[in-house]
Amino acid sequence: MPNLIMEYSDSVDERVNVQKLLEDLHQLALDCGLFAKSDVKSRAIGCHDWLIGEEQDSQDFIHLTVEMLFGRTQEQKRTLGEQLMAVLQQEASNVRSLSLNMRDMDRETFIKVIQST
């Protein structure tokens, strides 16, 4: 059950194909073998207001958060993180700040409901 959440400064839109980047990150998560394919969810969130250090909003960024249910090894998470970062670096080499954070979600408190349509 991973959620890939890509936040980016709106200035990134001018230099990066955000939809393609999201699709490539999503595909990597589908293919990594750690998750059921139907559980992978990815989204991109453009940030219109941001501040970074003393540079205020003059520095652009992409930050990827990967949330997954607890149970993967540190090595599995590190490998996945390195692969995701490689995609970010390849497709967004002109973005100044690229970062990634892997988060474990507690299975005991995670709640999911799928409603019938």
Backbone as CSV, one residue per row, in Angstrom:
resi,resn,N_x,N_y,N_z,CA_x,CA_y,CA_z,C_x,C_y,C_z
1,MET,0.839,-1.166,0.000,0.000,0.000,0.000,0.886,1.233,0.000
2,PRO,1.480,1.535,-1.098,2.263,2.774,-1.093,1.473,3.950,-1.657
3,ASN,1.750,5.101,-1.108,1.310,6.381,-1.664,2.567,7.126,-2.054
4,LEU,2.680,7.509,-3.319,3.766,8.375,-3.766,3.171,9.768,-3.906
5,ILE,3.689,10.686,-3.130,3.183,12.054,-3.130,4.321,12.968,-3.548
6,MET,4.201,13.515,-4.745,5.243,14.385,-5.281,4.787,15.835,-5.162
7,GLU,5.440,16.576,-4.302,5.186,18.007,-4.169,6.260,18.744,-4.946
8,TYR,5.864,19.820,-5.614,6.846,20.551,-6.406,6.463,22.019,-6.477
9,SER,7.481,22.860,-6.576,7.237,24.291,-6.738,6.653,24.512,-8.122
10,ASP,5.724,25.448,-8.230,5.047,25.630,-9.514,5.997,26.047,-10.632
11,SER,7.159,26.554,-10.291,8.157,26.905,-11.304,8.711,25.673,-12.019
12,VAL,8.561,24.496,-11.420,9.041,23.255,-12.027,8.260,22.946,-13.299
13,ASP,6.988,23.304,-13.326,6.138,23.057,-14.504,6.746,23.581,-15.798
14,GLU,7.538,24.633,-15.697,8.118,25.258,-16.882,9.251,24.438,-17.491
15,ARG,9.877,23.567,-16.679,11.073,22.866,-17.144,10.996,21.349,-17.083
16,VAL,9.970,20.816,-16.441,9.863,19.370,-16.258,8.471,18.930,-16.703
17,ASN,8.412,17.817,-17.395,7.117,17.224,-17.733,6.636,16.483,-16.484
18,VAL,5.874,17.175,-15.664,5.463,16.652,-14.368,4.630,15.377,-14.525
19,GLN,3.729,15.337,-15.487,2.895,14.147,-15.686,3.749,12.936,-16.046
20,LYS,4.713,13.107,-16.940,5.590,11.987,-17.320,6.433,11.541,-16.134
21,LEU,6.957,12.494,-15.376,7.749,12.150,-14.200,6.907,11.344,-13.215
22,LEU,5.690,11.790,-12.958,4.809,11.062,-12.052,4.531,9.659,-12.575
23,GLU,4.260,9.548,-13.865,3.996,8.234,-14.460,5.206,7.316,-14.345
24,ASP,6.406,7.844,-14.542,7.617,7.021,-14.451,7.888,6.577,-13.012
25,LEU,7.665,7.461,-12.055,7.816,7.089,-10.647,6.785,6.025,-10.273
26,HIS,5.560,6.218,-10.726,4.477,5.267,-10.467,4.823,3.898,-11.055
27,GLN,5.322,3.887,-12.284,5.673,2.620,-12.944,6.780,1.907,-12.184
28,LEU,7.744,2.656,-11.698,8.815,2.051,-10.914,8.232,1.368,-9.675
29,ALA,7.303,2.024,-9.002,6.670,1.427,-7.818,5.871,0.180,-8.198
30,LEU,5.214,0.214,-9.349,4.472,-0.960,-9.822,5.403,-2.139,-10.072
31,ASP,6.584,-1.856,-10.617,7.505,-2.900,-11.050,8.491,-3.370,-9.987
32,CYS,8.551,-2.702,-8.847,9.606,-3.008,-7.871,9.401,-4.332,-7.140
33,GLY,8.190,-4.883,-7.179,7.943,-6.176,-6.549,7.631,-6.115,-5.062
34,LEU,7.540,-4.931,-4.495,7.271,-4.798,-3.065,5.795,-4.635,-2.735
35,PHE,4.975,-4.335,-3.748,3.581,-3.987,-3.506,2.667,-4.701,-4.496
36,ALA,1.426,-4.891,-4.094,0.408,-5.327,-5.055,0.165,-4.150,-5.992
37,LYS,0.158,-4.417,-7.282,0.031,-3.329,-8.259,-1.220,-2.496,-8.037
38,SER,-2.305,-3.126,-7.624,-3.560,-2.395,-7.423,-3.500,-1.459,-6.216
39,ASP,-2.476,-1.596,-5.381,-2.359,-0.767,-4.185,-1.536,0.502,-4.390
40,VAL,-0.836,0.613,-5.503,0.052,1.752,-5.741,-0.778,2.967,-6.142
41,LYS,-0.602,4.051,-5.397,-1.301,5.309,-5.688,-0.273,6.431,-5.757
42,SER,-0.367,7.259,-6.785,0.601,8.343,-6.960,-0.140,9.627,-7.292
43,ARG,0.386,10.727,-6.786,-0.202,12.028,-7.093,0.859,13.109,-7.029
44,ALA,0.620,14.153,-7.793,1.521,15.306,-7.816,0.749,16.518,-7.303
45,ILE,1.401,17.281,-6.462,0.785,18.460,-5.869,1.693,19.653,-6.126
46,GLY,1.217,20.573,-6.945,1.971,21.794,-7.209,1.806,22.779,-6.068
47,CYS,2.904,23.361,-5.638,2.885,24.337,-4.546,3.051,25.734,-5.127
48,HIS,2.096,26.577,-4.850,2.137,27.941,-5.359,2.846,28.884,-4.394
49,ASP,2.912,28.504,-3.142,3.575,29.315,-2.129,4.549,28.431,-1.370
50,TRP,5.812,28.848,-1.298,6.830,28.100,-0.569,7.960,29.054,-0.192
51,LEU,8.690,28.656,0.818,9.871,29.404,1.266,10.965,28.390,1.579
52,ILE,12.169,28.687,1.139,13.316,27.821,1.433,14.447,28.708,1.927
53,GLY,14.806,28.525,3.184,15.900,29.291,3.771,15.757,30.775,3.523
54,GLU,16.861,31.409,3.259,16.863,32.852,2.988,16.595,33.160,1.521
55,GLU,16.531,32.104,0.695,16.272,32.308,-0.730,14.784,32.472,-1.021
56,GLN,13.968,32.347,0.029,12.517,32.512,-0.099,11.965,31.576,-1.172
57,ASP,11.335,32.127,-2.199,10.738,31.288,-3.231,11.545,31.288,-4.536
58,SER,12.810,31.677,-4.451,13.640,31.697,-5.664,14.263,30.336,-5.958
59,GLN,14.194,29.412,-5.042,14.746,28.073,-5.236,13.606,27.111,-5.539
60,ASP,13.715,26.349,-6.632,12.668,25.392,-6.949,12.983,24.035,-6.321
61,PHE,11.963,23.189,-6.216,12.146,21.908,-5.542,11.149,20.876,-6.050
62,ILE,11.523,19.631,-5.841,10.605,18.496,-5.912,10.890,17.656,-4.673
63,HIS,9.850,17.364,-3.932,9.979,16.495,-2.757,9.020,15.331,-2.920
64,LEU,9.555,14.122,-2.859,8.751,12.913,-2.991,8.636,12.240,-1.628
65,THR,7.411,12.027,-1.194,7.146,11.266,0.027,6.564,9.927,-0.383
66,VAL,7.118,8.858,0.152,6.619,7.514,-0.108,6.125,6.959,1.220
67,GLU,4.825,6.784,1.311,4.216,6.227,2.517,3.824,4.788,2.222
68,MET,4.231,3.863,3.096,3.912,2.451,2.892,3.649,1.794,4.232
69,LEU,2.843,0.759,4.196,2.577,0.026,5.421,3.867,-0.594,5.942
70,PHE,4.043,-0.560,7.245,5.214,-1.117,7.907,5.399,-2.574,7.487
71,GLY,6.649,-2.980,7.262,6.921,-4.372,6.965,8.038,-4.600,5.963
72,ARG,8.486,-3.541,5.289,9.607,-3.702,4.358,10.914,-3.515,5.125
73,THR,11.957,-4.182,4.651,13.245,-4.053,5.315,13.882,-2.708,4.977
74,GLN,14.848,-2.324,5.769,15.592,-1.090,5.501,16.256,-1.167,4.126
75,GLU,16.783,-2.328,3.787,17.438,-2.499,2.489,16.440,-2.335,1.346
76,GLN,15.252,-2.917,1.483,14.225,-2.763,0.446,13.849,-1.292,0.271
77,LYS,13.672,-0.601,1.385,13.301,0.817,1.318,14.435,1.656,0.741
78,ARG,15.652,1.359,1.129,16.804,2.101,0.610,16.948,1.893,-0.900
79,THR,16.802,0.645,-1.344,16.899,0.351,-2.781,15.812,1.074,-3.560
80,LEU,14.577,1.004,-3.080,13.481,1.702,-3.741,13.736,3.204,-3.759
81,GLY,14.185,3.757,-2.637,14.478,5.186,-2.578,15.556,5.596,-3.567
82,GLU,16.596,4.804,-3.677,17.673,5.102,-4.630,17.165,5.043,-6.069
83,GLN,16.304,4.073,-6.368,15.756,3.959,-7.720,14.839,5.147,-8.041
84,LEU,14.008,5.534,-7.091,13.131,6.693,-7.292,13.949,7.965,-7.472
85,MET,14.998,8.127,-6.665,15.839,9.321,-6.781,16.556,9.353,-8.124
86,ALA,16.949,8.193,-8.635,17.602,8.150,-9.944,16.653,8.668,-11.030
87,VAL,15.379,8.312,-10.949,14.395,8.816,-11.913,14.254,10.329,-11.759
88,LEU,14.154,10.796,-10.518,14.065,12.245,-10.279,15.268,12.970,-10.871
89,GLN,16.458,12.464,-10.612,17.670,13.118,-11.110,17.732,13.103,-12.630
90,GLN,17.292,12.021,-13.239,17.328,11.914,-14.696,16.342,12.879,-15.350
91,GLU,15.133,12.962,-14.817,14.086,13.737,-15.482,13.965,15.173,-14.972
92,ALA,14.593,15.461,-13.838,14.481,16.807,-13.268,15.854,17.341,-12.891
93,SER,16.824,17.112,-13.754,18.204,17.514,-13.460,18.357,19.026,-13.349
94,ASN,17.420,19.770,-13.886,17.507,21.229,-13.821,16.738,21.823,-12.643
95,VAL,16.240,20.969,-11.750,15.581,21.434,-10.531,16.614,21.440,-9.422
96,ARG,16.703,22.540,-8.710,17.789,22.717,-7.745,17.742,21.737,-6.577
97,SER,16.568,21.539,-5.988,16.469,20.698,-4.798,15.561,19.504,-5.060
98,LEU,16.136,18.315,-4.983,15.385,17.071,-5.099,15.529,16.325,-3.780
99,SER,14.408,15.933,-3.198,14.480,15.207,-1.932,13.420,14.125,-1.888
100,LEU,13.630,13.171,-0.996,12.755,12.014,-0.901,12.710,11.569,0.547
101,ASN,11.542,11.190,1.016,11.390,10.666,2.367,10.514,9.430,2.321
102,MET,10.987,8.340,2.924,10.224,7.097,3.014,9.610,7.052,4.416
103,ARG,8.309,6.780,4.479,7.611,6.720,5.768,6.882,5.391,5.911
104,ASP,7.047,4.785,7.082,6.280,3.588,7.409,4.970,4.006,8.061
105,MET,3.896,3.359,7.636,2.580,3.583,8.226,2.282,2.415,9.159
106,ASP,1.660,2.696,10.266,1.323,1.690,11.267,0.134,0.860,10.795
107,ARG,0.321,-0.437,10.647,-0.758,-1.321,10.202,-1.936,-1.324,11.180
108,GLU,-1.642,-1.126,12.450,-2.690,-1.180,13.476,-3.655,0.002,13.396
109,THR,-3.190,1.129,12.871,-4.043,2.316,12.852,-4.434,2.752,11.441
110,PHE,-3.923,2.076,10.429,-4.285,2.421,9.064,-5.692,1.902,8.790
111,ILE,-6.532,2.764,8.208,-7.909,2.385,7.875,-8.140,2.693,6.409
112,LYS,-8.720,1.734,5.702,-9.024,1.929,4.289,-10.418,1.395,4.013
113,VAL,-11.204,2.152,3.288,-12.547,1.742,2.880,-12.645,1.905,1.376
114,ILE,-13.074,0.865,0.710,-13.355,0.948,-0.723,-14.861,0.792,-0.880
115,GLN,-15.482,1.838,-1.385,-16.938,1.857,-1.497,-17.354,1.272,-2.838
116,SER,-18.434,0.581,-2.837,-18.945,0.062,-4.106,-19.630,1.186,-4.867
117,THR,-19.554,1.102,-6.179,-20.164,2.151,-7.002,-21.392,1.653,-7.712
